[in-house]
Amino acid sequence: MADPKGFLTTSRMEWPRRPVDERVRDWDEVTVPGALLPIVGGQAGRCMDCGVPFCHEACPLGNLVPEWNDLVYRDDWRAAADRLHATDNFPEFTGRLCPAPCEAGCVLAIDRPAVAIRNVECAVADRAWEESFAPPRPPERLSGKSVAVVGSGPTGLAAAQQLTRAGHTVTVYEKADRLGGLLRYGIPEFKMRKGLLDRRIDQIRAEGTRFRTSTEVGRDVGAAELASGHDALVVAVGAGAWRELGVPGRDLAGVHQAMEYLPLANRVCEGDLEVSPLSAAGRHVVIIGGGDTGADCLGTAIREGAASVTQLDISPRPGTERDAERDPWPTYPGLYRLSPAHEEARDLRAAPTAEADARLFAVSALRLSGDGDGHVRSLRLVDVDGDRRPLPDGERTLPAELVLLALGFSGPDPADGLVDQLGLGLDPDGTIARDDSFATRVPGVFAAGDAARGQSLIVWAIAEGRSVASAVDRFLADGAESRLPAPVRPGDRPLRA
């Protein structure tokens, strides 16, 4: 145990964020550079080293949280980095982007603030790179087997790295011009700078993984041809089938999917564009969808100089304390949270109270209206009850010159030729069907990540990538036990009530 009294004597502290009026003028990460390391040792010392560490169960990767908390408290950063990388290929990503279900499962969270696990994880990951504790790990020998991985998001990258380290010859195919999938073009720069992604890809490449960008499997390369040319194929294309908004006026100009909008802003940061064609500058923006993608749109629109931004959430506003009946510990609770983007929108409105929010809860879009040029100008909405039924006298209109749909994703993009060409089956929810070993109905073809389990968190994506790699390694060894860990099974689900 790190500090036997740490959880009693040390208050929870989190990585400080830069002032709102400073950070909204740039695309740099929202946290204060260099401010994490001075506090993280004390935060690691709050870990109780529980006899039954529920943080393990809450984390899909099974991160060894008490172990690296203890090592950080004792200032043994190399050992901490080794223990962290033993279960997580990309802790610098999860330490910034994961909503930390491990903290919801922290025993300390039963009656007081949880250990700041995610911040400790991020500090260990960043220190590992600073101190060269994360060198490339090429295999000692090659197996003579080849694997194609389609998709270079967190699932594809994790699978590729694990399989390469096991000695297989791996080639990753990515249809975009750069690697990273949603990490590259979906996650805004202010949440995770892309240099972190480039650095990790360089490590994976140095280990022997090959990459082919601007190559769409199913169009540029035949899917069946690719499968027949390798000993195994992993489909990790993500969930590109976005959900639609079925209301009058959807076809008006100025109404776009979030994943049409966010990649353009990221391309501005990459230097590909001077200004996004869908820039929110000077426009009244309405975001439909209350999740993380909607929050990403919110922070992006603020930085582009929107005249106003409103985010619509059909769900009621959650409470600030865990509901023990609905979300008993150690499940991940539905709480009212302020992301950095919501914090920015609140402060920039010069709100008289901290309760002011860019979000409207328990509302539903009714219709979009335009003018003579066919461009959206307003959105009509209605208040709804807990069963999402319209309330009488609950209608009102918002100005809307740019409407962004952040309603989630249902499975692989049907426009891709990959699924049809391979003859993969789909489950009723539109995801790729697979068995308990991640195998599809096509021999030698495996599916993992959002394309197969449905839209989920980055920590689940990495866990699925590690697990499908174990399944493929076992398949290539003709059923012999894999040397690779498998943290999750296809049927596993988040720890919820």
C-alpha positions in Angstrom: 0.0 0.0 0.0 1.4 3.4 -1.0 0.3 5.7 1.9 -1.8 3.9 4.5 -3.4 7.2 5.4 -3.3 8.9 2.0 -7.0 8.5 1.3 -7.8 10.2 4.7 -5.2 13.0 4.6 -5.0 13.9 0.9 -7.9 15.5 -1.1 -8.5 14.5 -4.7 -6.9 16.9 -7.1 -7.1 16.7 -10.9 -4.9 18.0 -13.8 -5.6 21.8 -13.8 -7.1 23.2 -17.0 -5.9 26.4 -18.7 -8.1 29.5 -18.2 -11.1 29.4 -20.6 -10.4 32.7 -22.2 -6.9 31.6 -23.0 -7.6 28.1 -24.4 -10.5 28.9 -26.6 -8.2 31.1 -28.7 -6.0 28.1 -29.7 -6.2 24.3 -30.4 -3.7 23.3 -27.8 -4.7 20.7 -25.1 -6.9 22.2 -22.5 -4.7 21.1 -19.5 -1.9 23.2 -18.0 1.5 21.8 -19.4 3.8 20.5 -16.6 1.1 20.8 -13.9 0.3 17.1 -13.5 3.6 15.6 -12.2 3.8 17.8 -9.1 0.5 16.5 -7.8 0.3 13.0 -9.1 2.5 11.3 -6.4 0.1 12.4 -3.7 -2.9 11.4 -5.7 -1.4 7.9 -6.3 -0.9 7.7 -2.5 -4.7 7.9 -2.0 -5.0 4.4 -3.5 -6.1 2.0 -0.7 -4.7 -1.1 -2.4 -8.0 -2.9 -1.8 -8.1 -6.6 -1.2 -10.6 -6.8 -4.1 -9.7 -4.0 -6.5 -12.9 -3.3 -8.3 -11.1 -0.9 -10.6 -9.8 -4.0 -12.3 -13.3 -5.2 -13.1 -14.5 -1.8 -14.1 -11.6 -1.4 -16.6 -12.0 -3.5 -19.8 -8.2 -3.7 -20.1 -7.8 -5.0 -16.5 -5.3 -2.3 -15.8 -3.2 -3.1 -12.7 -4.2 0.2 -11.0 -3.1 -0.5 -7.4 0.3 -1.7 -8.6 1.3 1.3 -10.6 -0.3 3.7 -8.1 2.1 2.2 -5.5 5.1 2.5 -7.8 4.3 6.1 -8.7 4.0 7.0 -5.0 7.4 5.4 -4.5 8.8 7.3 -7.5 9.6 4.1 -9.5 8.5 5.4 -12.8 10.1 2.7 -15.0 8.4 -0.1 -13.1 5.1 1.8 -13.2 5.4 2.2 -17.0 6.1 -1.5 -17.4 3.1 -2.4 -15.3 0.9 0.0 -17.2 2.0 -1.1 -20.7 1.5 -4.7 -19.7 -2.2 -4.2 -20.1 -2.6 -1.0 -22.2 -0.9 -0.4 -25.5 -1.8 3.3 -25.6 -2.1 4.8 -22.1 -1.4 8.3 -23.3 -4.6 8.0 -25.3 -6.8 6.5 -22.6 -5.3 8.8 -20.0 -6.7 11.7 -22.0 -9.8 10.3 -23.6 -11.3 7.6 -21.5 -14.2 8.6 -19.1 -12.5 6.4 -16.5 -14.9 3.7 -15.5 -12.1 2.5 -13.3 -12.7 5.6 -11.0 -16.4 4.7 -10.8 -15.4 1.3 -9.5 -12.8 2.6 -7.1 -13.7 1.4 -3.5 -12.9 4.9 -2.2 -15.8 6.2 -4.5 -18.3 4.5 -2.2 -18.5 7.5 0.0 -15.9 10.1 -1.2 -14.0 11.2 -4.3 -12.3 8.4 -6.1 -8.6 8.1 -6.7 -7.6 10.2 -9.8 -6.7 7.1 -11.6 -6.8 8.5 -15.1 -4.5 11.4 -14.2 -1.9 9.0 -12.7 -2.2 6.8 -15.8 -1.5 9.8 -18.1 1.4 10.9 -16.0 3.0 7.5 -16.2 2.5 7.3 -19.9 4.0 10.7 -20.6 6.9 10.1 -18.2 7.6 6.8 -20.0 8.1 8.7 -23.3 10.2 11.4 -21.7 12.5 8.9 -20.0 12.6 6.5 -23.0 10.8 3.7 -21.1 8.7 2.8 -24.2 11.1 1.7 -26.9 10.0 -0.4 -29.9 9.7 -4.1 -29.1 10.2 -6.0 -32.4 9.8 -9.7 -32.3 12.8 -12.0 -31.7 11.7 -14.2 -34.6 9.0 -14.3 -37.3 6.3 -16.9 -37.5 6.0 -16.9 -41.3 2.3 -16.0 -41.0 0.8 -12.8 -42.4 -2.2 -10.8 -41.2 -4.1 -8.0 -42.8 -5.7 -5.4 -40.5 -8.4 -3.2 -42.0 -8.7 0.1 -40.1 -6.1 2.0 -38.1 -8.2 3.3 -35.2 -7.4 2.2 -31.7 -8.7 -1.4 -32.3 -6.7 -1.9 -35.5 -3.6 -0.3 -34.0 -3.7 -2.4 -30.9 -4.4 -5.6 -32.8 -1.5 -4.8 -35.2 1.0 -4.1 -32.5 0.1 -7.2 -30.5 0.3 -9.5 -33.6 3.5 -7.9 -34.8 5.1 -8.5 -31.4 4.0 -12.1 -31.5 6.1 -12.5 -34.7 3.5 -12.3 -37.4 3.9 -10.1 -40.5 1.1 -7.5 -40.2 -0.1 -4.9 -42.8 -2.6 -2.3 -41.8 -4.9 -0.8 -44.5 -6.4 2.6 -43.9 -8.7 4.4 -46.4 -7.8 7.9 -45.1 -4.7 9.7 -46.0 -3.3 9.5 -42.5 -3.4 6.8 -39.9 -5.4 6.9 -36.7 -9.0 6.6 -37.6 -11.2 8.6 -35.2 -8.2 9.4 -33.1 -6.9 11.4 -36.1 -10.0 13.0 -37.6 -12.7 12.6 -35.0 -11.0 13.6 -31.7 -10.3 17.4 -31.6 -6.8 18.6 -31.2 -7.6 20.3 -27.9 -8.5 16.9 -26.4 -5.4 15.1 -27.6 -2.6 16.5 -29.7 -1.9 14.4 -32.7 1.8 14.4 -32.0 1.1 11.7 -29.4 -0.6 9.6 -32.1 2.3 10.1 -34.6 4.8 9.1 -31.9 3.0 5.8 -31.1 2.5 5.0 -34.8 6.3 5.5 -35.3 6.9 3.0 -32.5 4.5 0.4 -34.1 6.2 0.9 -37.5 9.7 0.5 -36.0 8.5 -2.9 -34.5 7.8 -4.1 -38.0 4.1 -3.3 -38.8 3.5 -2.1 -42.3 1.0 0.6 -43.2 -0.9 1.4 -46.4 -2.8 4.6 -46.3 -5.3 6.0 -48.9 -6.3 2.4 -49.6 -10.0 1.5 -49.2 -10.5 -2.2 -49.0 -13.5 -3.1 -51.1 -12.7 -0.4 -53.7 -8.9 0.1 -54.1 -8.2 -3.5 -53.0 -10.6 -6.3 -53.3 -11.7 -7.6 -49.9 -11.7 -11.3 -51.0 -8.4 -10.8 -52.7 -6.9 -9.4 -49.5 -8.3 -12.2 -47.4 -6.9 -14.9 -49.7 -3.5 -13.2 -49.8 -3.1 -13.4 -46.0 -3.3 -16.2 -43.4 -5.8 -14.1 -41.4 -7.7 -10.8 -41.8 -9.0 -8.5 -39.0 -11.8 -6.2 -39.7 -11.6 -3.1 -37.4 -13.2 -0.5 -39.6 -15.2 1.2 -36.8 -18.8 2.2 -36.8 -19.2 4.5 -39.7 -22.9 4.2 -40.2 -24.1 7.3 -38.4 -27.7 7.6 -37.1 -30.0 10.0 -38.9 -32.5 12.7 -37.8 -35.9 12.0 -39.3 -37.6 15.4 -39.1 -38.8 17.8 -41.8 -36.1 20.0 -43.1 -33.3 17.5 -42.7 -32.3 18.1 -46.4 -31.7 21.8 -45.9 -28.2 23.1 -46.6 -26.3 23.7 -43.3 -27.4 20.4 -41.7 -24.4 18.0 -41.4 -23.3 14.9 -39.5 -20.8 15.5 -36.8 -18.3 13.3 -38.6 -18.6 15.5 -41.7 -17.8 18.5 -39.5 -15.1 17.4 -37.1 -12.6 15.9 -39.6 -12.5 19.3 -41.5 -11.6 21.1 -38.3 -8.9 18.6 -37.7 -7.6 19.0 -41.2 -7.2 22.7 -40.5 -5.0 21.8 -37.5 -3.1 19.4 -39.7 -2.4 22.3 -42.2 -4.4 20.8 -45.0 -7.0 23.6 -45.0 -6.8 27.3 -44.1 -10.4 27.4 -43.1 -13.0 24.6 -42.7 -15.7 24.7 -45.4 -18.2 24.0 -42.6 -16.7 26.6 -40.1 -19.1 27.7 -37.4 -17.6 31.3 -37.5 -20.4 33.9 -37.0 -23.1 31.3 -37.1 -25.8 30.2 -34.7 -25.0 26.5 -34.1 -27.3 23.8 -32.8 -25.9 20.4 -31.9 -28.4 17.5 -31.7 -27.1 14.8 -29.4 -25.9 14.9 -25.8 -22.9 12.6 -25.9 -19.1 13.1 -26.2 -19.2 13.6 -29.9 -21.7 16.5 -29.4 -19.3 18.0 -26.8 -16.5 17.7 -29.3 -18.6 19.7 -31.8 -19.3 22.2 -29.1 -15.7 22.9 -28.2 -14.8 23.0 -31.9 -17.6 25.5 -32.7 -16.5 27.8 -29.9 -12.9 27.8 -31.2 -14.1 28.6 -34.7 -16.0 31.7 -33.4 -19.6 30.7 -33.4 -22.2 33.4 -32.7 -23.9 30.9 -30.3 -23.9 27.2 -29.6 -26.7 25.1 -28.1 -26.5 21.3 -27.5 -29.8 19.4 -27.4 -30.1 16.3 -25.2 -33.3 14.2 -25.3 -32.6 12.7 -21.8 -33.5 14.5 -18.6 -30.7 16.4 -16.8 -29.0 13.8 -14.5 -28.2 14.6 -10.8 -24.9 15.4 -9.3 -24.8 12.5 -6.9 -24.9 8.8 -7.6 -28.4 7.3 -7.5 -27.8 4.1 -5.5 -31.0 2.6 -6.8 -30.4 3.2 -10.5 -26.5 3.2 -10.6 -25.3 1.3 -7.5 -21.5 1.3 -6.9 -19.4 0.0 -8.7 -21.3 0.7 -11.9 -20.6 3.8 -14.0 -23.1 6.4 -12.8 -25.1 8.7 -15.0 -24.1 12.1 -13.5 -24.3 15.7 -14.5 -20.8 16.4 -15.7 -19.1 19.5 -17.2 -16.6 18.6 -19.9 -14.0 21.2 -20.8 -16.2 22.2 -23.8 -19.3 22.7 -21.6 -17.1 24.6 -19.1 -16.0 26.9 -22.0 -19.6 27.5 -23.2 -20.8 28.3 -19.7 -18.0 30.8 -19.0 -18.2 32.5 -22.3 -21.9 33.1 -21.8 -20.9 35.2 -18.8 -23.5 33.3 -16.9 -24.7 34.7 -13.6 -24.6 31.3 -12.0 -22.7 28.1 -12.5 -25.9 26.3 -13.4 -26.0 28.0 -16.8 -25.3 25.4 -19.6 -25.1 25.3 -23.3 -27.1 22.1 -23.1 -30.9 21.9 -23.2 -32.0 18.7 -21.5 -35.2 16.7 -22.1 -35.9 18.3 -25.5 -36.5 16.8 -29.0 -36.2 18.4 -32.4 -39.5 18.7 -34.3 -38.5 20.3 -37.6 -35.9 22.5 -39.3 -36.9 25.6 -41.3 -35.1 27.5 -44.0 -35.6 30.5 -46.2 -35.7 31.1 -49.9 -32.1 30.0 -50.5 -32.7 26.5 -49.0 -30.4 27.0 -46.1 -31.4 26.2 -42.5 -32.3 29.2 -40.4 -34.1 27.8 -37.4 -35.0 24.7 -35.4 -38.3 24.0 -33.7 -38.0 21.9 -30.6 -40.3 20.6 -27.8 -39.8 19.7 -24.2 -40.3 16.0 -23.5 -41.0 13.9 -20.3 -39.0 11.0 -19.0 -40.6 8.7 -21.6 -39.7 11.2 -24.4 -43.3 12.2 -25.0 -43.9 15.8 -26.0 -45.2 18.1 -23.3 -48.0 20.6 -23.9 -47.0 24.2 -24.4 -43.4 23.0 -24.6 -42.5 24.1 -28.1 -40.0 26.9 -29.0 -37.7 28.0 -31.8 -33.9 28.4 -31.8 -31.9 30.3 -34.4 -29.9 27.7 -36.3 -27.5 28.4 -39.2 -25.4 25.3 -38.7 -27.0 22.1 -37.4 -24.7 19.2 -36.4 -26.1 15.7 -35.9 -24.3 13.8 -33.1 -26.7 10.9 -32.7 -24.2 8.1 -32.6 -23.3 5.2 -34.9 -24.9 1.8 -35.5 -22.2 -0.3 -37.3 -19.9 -0.4 -40.3 -20.7 2.0 -43.1 -22.9 0.1 -45.6 -21.3 2.1 -48.4 -18.0 0.3 -47.8 -17.7 -2.7 -50.1 -15.8 -4.7 -47.5 -18.7 -6.4 -45.7 -20.5 -7.4 -48.9 -17.4 -8.6 -50.8 -16.4 -10.8 -47.9 -19.9 -12.1 -47.4 -19.9 -11.2 -43.7 -23.1 -11.6 -41.7 -24.6 -8.8 -39.7 -26.4 -8.9 -36.4 -29.9 -7.3 -36.1 -28.3 -4.1 -34.7 -26.2 -3.7 -37.9 -22.8 -4.8 -36.4 -20.7 -7.6 -37.9 -21.7 -11.0 -36.6 -19.0 -13.0 -34.8 -18.6 -15.9 -32.4 -16.9 -16.2 -29.0 -13.5 -16.2 -30.7 -14.0 -13.0 -32.6 -14.3 -15.1 -35.8 -16.9 -14.2 -38.5 -18.6 -16.8 -40.6 -15.8 -16.5 -43.1 -12.9 -18.7 -42.2 -9.8 -16.7 -41.3 -11.7 -13.4 -41.0 -12.1 -11.8 -37.6 -14.0 -8.7 -36.5 -13.4 -6.4 -33.5 -14.1 -2.9 -32.2 -17.0 -0.7 -32.9 -17.7 -2.5 -36.2 -18.6 -5.7 -34.3 -19.5 -4.7 -30.7 -21.2 -1.3 -31.6 -20.2 2.2 -30.7 -18.2 2.2 -27.4 -15.3 3.8 -25.5 -11.7 3.9 -26.6 -10.8 1.6 -23.7 -13.1 -1.0 -25.1 -11.6 -0.5 -28.5 -8.1 -1.2 -27.3 -9.3 -4.1 -25.2 -11.0 -5.6 -28.3 -7.9 -5.1 -30.4 -5.8 -6.9 -27.8 -8.3 -9.7 -27.6 -8.8 -10.2 -31.3 -5.0 -10.4 -31.6 -5.0 -13.2 -29.1 -7.7 -15.0 -31.1 -5.9 -14.6 -34.4 -2.6 -15.8 -32.8 -4.4 -18.9 -31.5 -5.9 -19.5 -34.9 -2.6 -19.2 -36.7 -1.1 -21.6 -34.2 -3.8 -24.2 -35.1 -5.5 -23.9 -31.8 -2.5 -23.8 -29.5 -2.6 -21.5 -26.5 -1.9 -17.9 -27.5 1.0 -16.0 -26.0 -1.1 -12.8 -26.1 -3.5 -11.7 -23.4 -7.3 -11.4 -24.1 -8.8 -9.0 -21.6 -12.4 -9.2 -23.0 -14.8 -11.6 -24.7 -17.2 -10.6 -27.5 -20.2 -10.7 -25.2 -18.6 -8.6 -22.4 -20.4 -5.3 -21.7 -19.6 -2.3 -19.5 -20.2 -2.6 -15.8 -23.6 -1.1 -15.5 -26.7 -1.8 -13.3 
